[in-house]
């Protein structure tokens, strides 16, 4: 798309594409989330020296039932990889990533409709499909920025507290978490594009994320759920323990395929709907 986007504010900032516009609208939130995830990494690293090599603490955890240790990622907790798995990559980190992506993804088109700015955007010589794809790309870059913030803190500060973990294992956990977030952000985009209601999109997507987590985690305690576990994107991202096993290409491809389907649904839905303007 050539020329500036319609709208005085965007014209003053010299934004030339839907991607730039979408990224610019979320820049302050992105800075906050990146700082927050980086801060999470700092806090967890600051607590690690009290755990590192603590044999009495390790014996206490060994008394837990195996199913509970697996459910909460407590295996080898006093080691660097085990600690990061339990404190960041089992629930807290992925949950924050998913919330960030859902908030952004559901705002991409449904937010435009609720703010009554979608007609201004579509007055430009750009197709609806391109609007969806470029806005989605801005969200993906945002997730990558947040992931990089957490990753840099763990890589740069970890050795200072004697937390040692392989770069392959750490990057596998971060990439898997980021892909999980992108998937749910894309699902939120799809629901928002299909309905035009941001609140509904957020509720539906949050429910799907919780269900996916439970479907991935509960089979450790409820054996009859195990055959259904591969239906959960949370399982393909983190249920296969990327911190311990590294990259699992087939599982990552499943996440990418799910994301592609959601993006296709979002594009078609937004292109065919009568939009609220």
N, C-alpha and C positions, 0 to 999 in steps of 0.2 A: 504494500500500500504506500503510495507516494504522498508527500505532503504531511502536514500536521493533522492530528486527530481533531475533530470538531470539539470545541469547548475551550473557553478562555483560560482556565487553569492549566489544562494540558498544553495549550499552545504556548503559554508563558514558559513552561519548563522544557519546551522543545521536544515533546514525545512524538515519535514518528510511527509507532506501530501499536497494535493491540497488546502485544507482549510487553512493551515498555510501559504502557498505561496500566496494565494489570499489576506489574511488578511495582510500579511507583505507588499505587494505591495501598500496597501492603508493606511498604518499606519500613515504617516505624514499628509495626507489629513484628516484622521479621527480625529487626535488630533486638527487640525485647526477647523473642523466643530463642534466638541464637545465644544471647547473653544468659538466658535462663538455663538452657541445656548445658552450656559451658560451665555455668555455676554448679549445676548438679554434678558434673564430673569432678569439679574441684572439691565439693563437699565429700563426695564418696572417697576420693583419693585421700583427703585429710583424715578420714576415719580408718583407713586401711592399716596404718602402723599398729593400731591396737588389736588388730585381728591377725596380722601376718605371723605365721608360725606358732600361733597360740594353741598348744596341744590340749589344754584343758577345755578350751572352747570347741576344738575339733571333736573331742570325746563326747561332749554334750550333744553335738549335732548327730554323732553316730548313734546315739540312743533313739533318735527319731525313727519312725517307720520308714522303710525305703520309699514307699509311695509318696509320702509327704516330702521327703528330701528331693525326690525327682520333681514333684509338682512345683516346689518353690525354688528349684535350681540350687539346692544347698550342697550338692556333691562337690567335694574338694574345696570347701568354702574358704579356707585359710590361704589358698594359693591365689596368685594374681588372676588367672582366667576364671577360677571358681568364684572369686569375690565379685568380679565384674559381671559374670553371668547372673549371680543372685541379686545383686544390688542395682544393676542398671538394665541388663538385657533380658531379664525374665518378665518384668511387668512395668516398672516405673518409667524407664526410658521409652519403650515402645508405646506405652499409653500416652505419654506427652507428645511424641511424634504424631501419633494418630489423631489426637485432639487438634493439634496445630493444622494438620492437613485437612481435617474435616471442616474446621472453621474457614479455611481459605477456599477449599473446593466448593462448599455450598454457597459461598458468596459470589462465585465467579459469574454465574448467569442469573440465579434467583435473586441475588443481591441487587444486580442491575435493574431487574424488573421491579423489586420492591421500592427502590429509590427513584423509580421512573426516569432512569438515565439510559435505558437500553435503546430508546428511539434515537437519542443523540449519537450513540455509538454506531448504530446501524445506518445512520444517515451518511456515513462515510462509504466510499467505494470498496467495501470488503464484504465477503460472503459470510453467512452465519457459521458455516463450517470452519472457516478460518478464524473467526472470533473464538469459537470453542477451543480449537487446537492451540492457538497462541496463548489464550488465558490458561489453559491446562499446562502448557510449557512453562509459564511463569511460576505456577505452583510447584512444578517439579524442581525448578531451579531453587525455589525457596526452601524446599525440603533438603536439597543437597547442601545448601548453605548452613542450615541448622545441623545437619549431620557432620559437616566439616568442622563446625565449631566444637561439637562434642569430641570428635575424633582427635583434633589437634590438642585439646586439653589432656586427653588420656595419653597421647603419644609423648607430648613434651613434658608433662608434669609427673607422669607415672614413675619414671626411673628415679625421680627425686625422693619418692617414698618407698622405693624398692619394690614397686609393683611391676613385674616383668611379664609381658604377654607378647606372643608372636604377632607381627604386623599382619600376617595373613589371617590369623584367627580374629584379630580385632577388626580388621577391615571387612571380613565376612559378616560379623555380627552387625556392624554399622550399615553395610549395604543391605542386608536382609531387613533390618529395621526400617531403613529409608524406603525400600520397595513396598513394605507393608503399609507404611504411611501413604505413599503415593496411590496405592490401590484404594484405600478407603477415602482419600481425598477425591479420587476419580469417581468412586461410587457416589459420593456426595454431590459432585458435579452432575452426574447422570440423573439423580433423583431431582435435583434442583432444576435441571434443564427440562425434565419431563413434567414437572408440576408447577414451577414458577414460585414455589413457596420455600423460602430459606429455612424457616423453623421446622417445617415438616421434613425437609431434606436432612437437617441435622439430627432430628430425632430418629429417623429411619436408619441413617448411617451409623449413629452411635449404638443403636440396638444391634445392628449387624456386627459391629466391632466387638461388642460384649459377647454376643453369641459365638463368634468365631474364637474368642479367647477361651470361653468355657468348653467349646467342643474340642479344642486342642489340649486343654489342661485336665479336664475331668476324667478322661479315659484312664489316667493313672490311678484313679480311685474307683471308677465305675467301668468294669471290664466290658460290659455289653455295648459301650459307646465306641470301642476301639475301631470297629470296621468303618465308622463314619468319620473318623479323625482326618483322613485325607481331604475331606470336603472343606476343611477350615484353612483359610489363607494364613492364619496365625501359625498353624502347624507347619506349613511349608516355609514360613519365614524363620521362626524361632523354635518350633517344636522339634526340629532336627538337630538342635544344638550347634549352630555355626561357630560358637566360641570354642567348642571342643573338637569339631570335625572339619572346620574350614568351609570353603565354598561347596554348595551342593547344587550344581548347575540345573538338574532336572526340576528341583523344587523352585529355584528362582525363575525358571521358564514358566512354571505354572502361575506364579505371581504375575509375570509379565503378560501372560495370555489373559488372565482375569482382568488386568488393567486395560488391555486392548479392547476387550469386550465392553467394559464400562465406558471407555472413551467413545467407542462406536455408537453405543446407545445414546450417550449424551449428544453427540453430533447430530444424529438422525432426529432425536427428540426436539432439540432446539431449532433445527431447520424446518420442521413440519408444524410446530405449534403456532397458534395465534398468541402473540406475546402481549402481556399487560404493559401498556405504555402510558 
